[in-house]
Amino acid sequence: MVEFRSALNGRWVPGRFGAAGSGPPLKFSEIPLETLFQISGWPDSFASNARQALSVLGLESIGTVGSAQTAGPYTTFRIAPERIIVRTADADALSRMAREIESDNLPLLDLSHARAVTRIQGLTAPEFLKRLVSIDLDPRAFTPASFALTEIHTVPVMLHRMADDS
């Protein structure tokens, strides 16, 4: 099996950044991606087929655009009307789903080696990010579980606000 190597490897330095005494510094880290795959389909059958596929993983809903849902080891992001991304530590989730559904009606795409996940933590993280993206990151507008697709310097990114304790 191919060994996973992050696209960020050798391109950035994780760690704490910020002046001492000016408040909590920003902390940048990379999170192992594990398993990431996309479920897509056609407008006339996507909702019912996706609901059936996600039920294999114990999820009851296909979710809504802009709000991630988490159940056990699974986090889903409905990124478009007929597209859902699933992130999980369950390495068998994609193959199990492929075995139990009609893949002709619901294409599955493994994205595990096509993305990198970075975590930006600290009280000044929203201030830092608002210099890079045009999204209202105020905690009242961009609440925990919210996500948004945008770009930073022409690089597509998905921002996902995790709970404050994560």
Secondary structure, 3 states (H helix, E strand, C coil): CCCCCCCCCCCCCCEEECCCCCCCCEEEEEECCCEEEEEECCCCCHHHHHHHHHHCCCCCCCCEECECEEECCEEEEEEECCEEEEEECCCCHHHHHHHHCCCCCCCEEECCCCCCEEEEECCCHHHHHCCCCCCCCCCCCCCCCEEEEEEECCEEEEEECCCCCC
